[in-house]
Amino acid sequence: MKKILLLSDTHSYIDDAIIKHIKQADEVWHAGDIGDLTVTDTIKKLKPLKAVYGNIDDTKARMEFPENNRFMCEDVDVFITHIGGYPGKYNQRVRELLYQHPPKLFICGHSHILKVMPDKKLNLLHMNPGAVGKHGFHNVRTMLRFTIDGSKIDNLEVIEFKK
């Protein structure tokens, strides 16, 4: 079983409250718009990190992280990208990839809107952790925490911070 902390849209922001949750996870996944790489460097010193770059990320981030990250976590096929849309409204860039070979878990960021919903047509779970950084229109900063045990995605929790 793995405890996952999922975050996105840090926009160069990390603080002790976020770090506290990082320390409780087995792995951290970042769905893009990292900003300054001190954010991901801080995370990597504490826990294994899987990440993608986002639309605000510079050349350094784009050299270190891919646009799409697809991998297995236990028995769950995971696909992370920054701009991905959501069930029924997937971004054109990823739509065909999803339809040709759907993952079990599809994760994106970008919207700053926390959303977790099933895609019954593709038989996948979509997650967007919202934004945990302070830049953007969101009023509440959010992250997600969950477990993966074999093929089971479970124990989903929303972590909220005041902006």
PAZAPA-4460 file (N, C-alpha, C; in steps of 0.05 Angstrom, whole numbers, plus 32768, in hexadecimal, padded with zeros to 4 digits):
% residues 163
    n_x    n_y    n_z   ca_x   ca_y   ca_z    c_x    c_y    c_z   seq   type   mol
   8011   7FE8   8000   8000   8000   8000   8012   8019   8000     1      M     A
   800A   802D   7FEF   8018   8046   7FEE   8006   805D   7FF5     2      K     A
   8010   806F   8006   8002   8088   800D   800C   809E   7FFA     3      K     A
   7FF9   80A9   7FEA   8000   80BD   7FD6   7FF6   80D8   7FDF     4      I     A
   8007   80EC   7FDB   7FFF   8108   7FDE   8000   8114   7FC2     5      L     A
   7FE9   811E   7FB9   7FE6   812A   7F9F   7FE2   8148   7FA1     6      L     A
   7FF3   8157   7F93   7FF1   8174   7F93   7FF6   817F   7F77     7      L     A
   7FEF   8198   7F74   7FF2   81A5   7F5A   7FF2   81C3   7F5E     8      S     A
   7FFB   81D1   7F4A   7FFA   81EE   7F49   8005   81FB   7F62     9      D     A
   801E   81F3   7F68   802C   81FF   7F7F   8035   821C   7F78    10      T     A
   803A   8221   7F5F   8043   823C   7F56   8059   8247   7F68    11      H     A
   806D   8236   7F6D   8085   823E   7F7D   8080   823E   7F9B    12      S     A
   8069   8235   7FA4   8063   8238   7FC1   8064   821C   7FCF    13      Y     A
   8073   821B   7FE5   8072   8204   7FF6   8077   820E   8013    14      I     A
   806A   8203   8026   806D   820C   8042   806D   81F4   8055    15      D     A
   8070   81F9   806E   8072   81E4   8082   8058   81D3   8084    16      D     A
   8041   81DF   807E   8028   81CF   807F   8028   81BA   8069    17      A     A
   8031   81C2   8051   8033   81AF   803B   8048   819A   8041    18      I     A
   805E   81A2   804B   8074   8190   8051   806C   817B   8066    19      I     A
   805B   8183   8079   8051   8171   808D   8042   8159   8080    20      K     A
   8032   815F   806C   8023   814B   805E   8035   813A   804B    21      H     A
   804A   8147   8040   805D   8138   802F   806A   8123   8040    22      I     A
   8072   812A   8058   8080   8117   806A   806F   80FF   8071    23      K     A
   8054   8102   8070   8042   80EB   8077   803C   80D9   8060    24      Q     A
   8044   80E1   8048   803F   80D1   802F   8056   80BE   8029    25      A     A
   8050   80AA   8019   8065   8099   800E   8070   80A4   7FF5    26      D     A
   805F   80B0   7FE4   8067   80BD   7FCB   8057   80D7   7FC8    27      E     A
   8063   80EA   7FBA   8055   8103   7FB3   8053   8105   7F95    28      V     A
   803B   810D   7F8B   8037   8111   7F6F   802F   812E   7F6B    29      W     A
   803C   813B   7F58   8037   8157   7F52   802D   815A   7F35    30      H     A
   8015   8165   7F32   8008   8167   7F18   800D   8181   7F09    31      A     A
   8025   818D   7F0D   802D   81A3   7EFD   8028   81BF   7F08    32      G     A
   8033   81D3   7EF9   8036   81EE   7F03   8045   81EF   7F1D    33      D     A
   805D   81E4   7F1B   806F   81E3   7F32   8079   81FF   7F3A    34      I     A
   8081   820E   7F25   808D   8228   7F2B   80AB   8224   7F30    35      G     A
   80B5   822F   7F45   80D1   822C   7F4C   80D7   8210   7F54    36      D     A
   80ED   8204   7F4A   80F4   81E8   7F4F   80FC   81E3   7F6C    37      L     A
   80FF   81F8   7F7C   8104   81F3   7F98   80EC   81E3   7FA5    38      T     A
   80D4   81E6   7F99   80BD   81D7   7FA3   80C2   81B9   7F9F    39      V     A
   80C9   81B1   7F87   80CD   8194   7F82   80E7   818A   7F8E    40      T     A
   80FB   819B   7F90   8114   8194   7F9E   810F   818E   7FBB    41      D     A
   80FE   819E   7FC8   80F7   819A   7FE4   80E8   8180   7FE7    42      T     A
   80D5   817B   7FD5   80C6   8162   7FD7   80D8   814A   7FD3    43      I     A
   80EA   814B   7FBF   80FB   8134   7FB9   810E   812D   7FD0    44      K     A
   8115   8141   7FE0   8126   813C   7FF8   8118   812B   800D    45      K     A
   80FD   812C   800C   80ED   811F   8020   80E0   8105   8017    46      L     A
   80D6   8104   7FFE   80C8   80ED   7FF4   80CC   80E9   7FD7    47      K     A
   80C6   80D1   7FCC   80C7   80CD   7FAF   80B2   80DF   7FA2    48      P     A
   80B9   80EB   7F8B   80A7   80FD   7F7D   80A3   80F5   7F60    49      L     A
   808A   80F6   7F58   8083   80F3   7F3C   8075   810D   7F34    50      K     A
   807D   811A   7F1E   8072   8134   7F18   8072   8138   7EFA    51      A     A
   8063   814C   7EF1   8062   8156   7ED6   8065   8174   7ED6    52      V     A
   806E   817F   7EC0   806F   819C   7EBE   8054   81A7   7EB6    53      Y     A
   804F   81C1   7EBD   8036   81CE   7EB5   803C   81E6   7EA3    54      G     A
   8027   81F4   7E9C   8029   8209   7E88   8039   8221   7E92    55      N     A
   803C   8225   7EAC   804C   823B   7EB6   806A   8234   7EBB    56      I     A
   8070   821A   7EB8   808A   8211   7EBF   809F   8217   7EA9    57      D     A
   80B7   821E   7EB2   80CC   8227   7EA0   80DB   820F   7E94    58      D     A
   80F0   8216   7E85   8100   8202   7E77   810D   81EE   7E8B    59      T     A
   8116   81F8   7EA2   8122   81E6   7EB6   810F   81D0   7EBE    60      K     A
   80F6   81D8   7EC5   80E2   81C5   7ECD   80DB   81B2   7EB6    61      A     A
   80DA   81BC   7E9E   80D3   81AC   7E87   80EA   8198   7E80    62      R     A
   8102   819F   7E87   8118   818C   7E83   8118   8176   7E99    63      M     A
   810E   817C   7EB1   810E   8169   7EC7   80F6   8157   7EC7    64      E     A
   80DF   8162   7EBF   80C6   8153   7EC1   80B8   8151   7EA6    65      F     A
   80AA   813B   7EA1   809C   8138   7E87   8081   8147   7E86    66      P     A
   8076   8149   7E6F   805B   8155   7E6C   8046   8141   7E75    67      E     A
   804A   8127   7E6F   8039   8111   7E78   804A   80FE   7E87    68      N     A
   803F   80F3   7E9D   804D   80DF   7EAC   803A   80C7   7EB0    69      N     A
   8040   80B1   7EA4   8030   8099   7EA7   8040   8083   7EB4    70      R     A
   8035   8077   7EC8   8044   8064   7ED8   8031   8052   7EE7    71      F     A
   803C   803C   7EF2   802C   802A   7F03   8032   8030   7F20    72      M     A
   801E   8032   7F30   8021   8033   7F4E   8012   801B   7F58    73      C     A
   8021   8008   7F63   8016   7FEE   7F69   8009   7FE3   7F50    74      E     A
   7FEE   7FDD   7F50   7FE1   7FD3   7F39   7FCF   7FE8   7F2B    75      D     A
   7FD5   8001   7F30   7FC5   8017   7F25   7FD5   8026   7F0F    76      V     A
   7FCA   8027   7EF7   7FD5   8036   7EE1   7FCE   8053   7EE5    77      D     A
   7FE3   8064   7EE8   7FDF   8080   7EEE   7FE9   8091   7ED7    78      V     A
   7FDA   80A6   7ED0   7FE1   80B9   7EBB   7FDE   80D5   7EC7    79      F     A
   7FF4   80E4   7EC8   7FF4   80FF   7ED2   7FFC   8112   7EBC    80      I     A
   7FED   8128   7EB9   7FF4   813E   7EA7   7FE9   8157   7EB3    81      T     A
   7FF3   816E   7EAB   7FE9   8187   7EB7   7FCE   8190   7EAC    82      H     A
   7FCC   8193   7E92   7FB3   819C   7E86   7FA6   8183   7E79    83      I     A
   7F92   8179   7E87   7F85   8160   7E7D   7F67   8161   7E7B    84      G     A
   7F5A   8175   7E87   7F3D   8175   7E87   7F32   8162   7E9A    85      G     A
   7F19   8159   7E95   7F0B   8146   7EA7   7EF7   8136   7E97    86      Y     A
   7EEC   8121   7EA2   7EDA   8110   7E93   7EC5   8120   7E83    87      P     A
   7EC3   8119   7E6A   7EB1   8127   7E58   7EBC   8140   7E4C    88      G     A
   7ED2   814A   7E57   7EDE   8163   7E4D   7EFD   8161   7E4E    89      K     A
   7F08   814B   7E45   7F25   8147   7E45   7F32   815A   7E31    90      Y     A
   7F49   8163   7E38   7F59   8174   7E26   7F60   8164   7E0D    91      N     A
   7F5F   8172   7DF6   7F64   8165   7DDD   7F7F   8157   7DDC    92      Q     A
   7F93   8162   7DE9   7FAE   8157   7DE9   7FAF   813B   7DF5    93      R     A
   7F9E   8135   7E09   7FA0   811B   7E16   7F88   8109   7E10    94      V     A
   7F74   8114   7E04   7F5B   8105   7DFF   7F60   80EA   7DF2    95      R     A
   7F6F   80EB   7DDC   7F73   80D2   7DCD   7F84   80BE   7DDD    96      E     A
   7F98   80C8   7DEC   7FA8   80B6   7DFD   7F96   80A8   7E11    97      L     A
   7F83   80B7   7E1D   7F71   80AB   7E31   7F5E   8096   7E24    98      L     A
   7F53   809D   7E0D   7F40   808B   7E00   7F4E   8072   7DF5    99      Y     A
   7F66   8075   7DEB   7F74   805D   7DE0   7F7D   804A   7DF6   100      Q     A
   7F86   8055   7E0C   7F91   8044   7E22   7F8B   8051   7E3D   101      H     A
   7F72   804F   7E47   7F6B   805D   7E5F   7F7B   8052   7E77   102      P     A
   7F85   8065   7E88   7F91   805D   7EA1   7F7B   8057   7EB5   103      P     A
   7F83   804D   7ECC   7F6F   804A   7EE2   7F6B   8064   7EF1   104      K     A
   7F81   8074   7EF2   7F81   808E   7F00   7F8C   80A4   7EEE   105      L     A
   7F7C   80B8   7EE8   7F84   80CE   7ED8   7F85   80E7   7EE9   106      F     A
   7F9C   80F4   7EEA   7FA1   810B   7EFB   7FAA   8123   7EEB   107      I     A
   7F9E   813A   7EF1   7FA8   8153   7EE5   7FA5   816A   7EF9   108      C     A
   7FAF   8181   7EF2   7FAD   8199   7F03   7FA1   81AF   7EF2   109      G     A
   7FAD   81C6   7EF3   7FA8   81DD   7EE1   7F8F   81ED   7EE9   110      H     A
   7F79   81E1   7EEE   7F60   81F0   7EF2   7F5E   81FE   7F0D   111      S     A
   7F6F   81F5   7F20   7F6D   81FF   7F3C   7F53   81F7   7F49   112      H     A
   7F45   81E4   7F3D   7F2B   81DB   7F48   7F2E   81BD   7F4F   113      I     A
   7F2A   81B8   7F69   7F2C   819C   7F73   7F15   818D   7F67   114      L     A
   7F1B   8176   7F5B   7F06   8165   7F4F   7F0F   8149   7F4F   115      K     A
   7EFD   8137   7F59   7F02   811A   7F58   7EE8   810E   7F4E   116      V     A
   7EEA   8100   7F37   7ED2   80F5   7F2C   7ED9   80DD   7F1A   117      M     A
   7EC6   80CA   7F19   7ECB   80B3   7F08   7EC4   80BA   7EEB   118      P     A
   7ED1   80AD   7ED8   7ECA   80AD   7EBC   7EC0   8091   7EB7   119      D     A
   7EA6   808E   7EB7   7E9A   8073   7EB3   7E9E   8069   7E97   120      K     A
   7EA0   807B   7E84   7EA4   8072   7E68   7EC0   8065   7E65   121      K     A
   7ED4   8071   7E71   7EF0   8067   7E6E   7EF8   8055   7E86   122      L     A
   7EE6   8053   7E9A   7EEB   8043   7EB2   7F05   804C   7EC0   123      N     A
   7F07   8066   7EC4   7F1E   8071   7ED2   7F15   8085   7EE8   124      L     A
   7F27   808B   7EFA   7F21   80A0   7F0E   7F32   80B8   7F07   125      L     A
   7F24   80CF   7F07   7F32   80E9   7F01   7F36   80F8   7F1B   126      H     A
   7F4E   8103   7F1E   7F54   8113   7F36   7F62   812D   7F2D   127      M     A
   7F59   8143   7F39   7F67   815C   7F37   7F69   8167   7F53   128      N     A
   7F81   816A   7F5F   7F83   8171   7F7B   7F7E   818F   7F80   129      P     A
   7F77   819E   7F6C   7F74   81BB   7F70   7F8F   81C8   7F70   130      G     A
   7F92   81DE   7F7E   7FAB   81ED   7F80   7FB3   81F0   7F9D   131      A     A
   7FCD   81EA   7FA3   7FD6   81EE   7FBE   7FE8   8207   7FC1   132      V     A
   7FEE   8213   7FAA   7FFD   822C   7FAB   7FEB   8244   7FB1   133      G     A
   7FF8   825B   7FB4   7FE8   8273   7FBB   7FE1   8284   7FA3   134      K     A
   7FEB   827D   7F8B   7FE5   828C   7F73   7FCD   8281   7F65   135      H     A
   7FBA   8292   7F5E   7FA2   8289   7F4F   7F88   8293   7F5C   136      G     A
   7F72   828B   7F50   7F58   8295   7F58   7F4B   8285   7F6F   137      F     A
   7F56   826E   7F75   7F4A   825C   7F89   7F4B   8269   7FA5   138      H     A
   7F37   8263   7FB5   7F35   826F   7FD0   7F40   825C   7FE5   139      N     A
   7F40   8242   7FDF   7F4A   822E   7FF1   7F60   821E   7FE3   140      V     A
   7F76   821B   7FF0   7F8C   820B   7FE5   7F87   81EE   7FEC   141      R     A
   7F8A   81DC   7FD9   7F83   81BF   7FDD   7F98   81AC   7FD2   142      T     A
   7F98   8195   7FDF   7FA8   817E   7FD6   7F97   8165   7FDB   143      M     A
   7F9F   814E   7FD0   7F91   8135   7FD5   7FA5   8121   7FE1   144      L     A
   7F9A   8110   7FF2   7FAA   80FA   7FFD   7F98   80E1   7FFA   145      R     A
   7FA5   80CB   7FF1   7F97   80B2   7FEE   7FAB   809B   7FEF   146      F     A
   7FA0   8083   7FF0   7FB1   806B   7FEF   7FAC   805B   7FD6   147      T     A
   7FC1   804D   7FCE   7FBE   8039   7FB9   7FC8   801F   7FC5   148      I     A
   7FB6   800B   7FC4   7FBC   7FF1   7FCF   7FB5   7FDC   7FBA   149      D     A
   7FC9   7FD2   7FAC   7FC4   7FC0   7F96   7FB6   7FD0   7F80   150      G     A
   7F9E   7FC9   7F79   7F8F   7FD7   7F64   7F7A   7FEA   7F70   151      S     A
   7F7A   7FED   7F8A   7F66   7FFD   7F99   7F70   8019   7FA0   152      K     A
   7F61   802D   7F97   7F66   8049   7F9E   7F52   804F   7FB5   153      I     A
   7F5C   8057   7FCC   7F4B   8058   7FE4   7F54   806F   7FF6   154      D     A
   7F44   8073   800B   7F4B   8086   8021   7F50   80A2   8017   155      N     A
   7F40   80AB   8004   7F44   80C6   7FF8   7F3D   80DB   800D   156      L     A
   7F4F   80EE   8010   7F4A   8105   8022   7F52   811F   8013   157      E     A
   7F42   8134   8018   7F48   814F   800F   7F56   815D   8025   158      V     A
   7F6D   816A   801F   7F7B   817A   8032   7F77   8197   8029   159      I     A
   7F6D   81A8   803C   7F68   81C4   8035   7F79   81D6   8046   160      E     A
   7F81   81ED   803A   7F8F   8202   8048   7F82   821D   8041   161      F     A
   7F82   822F   8053   7F79   824A   804C   7F8D   8257   8039   162      K     A
   7F82   8268   8027   7F94   8276   8015   7F9F   828E   8023   163      K     A
***
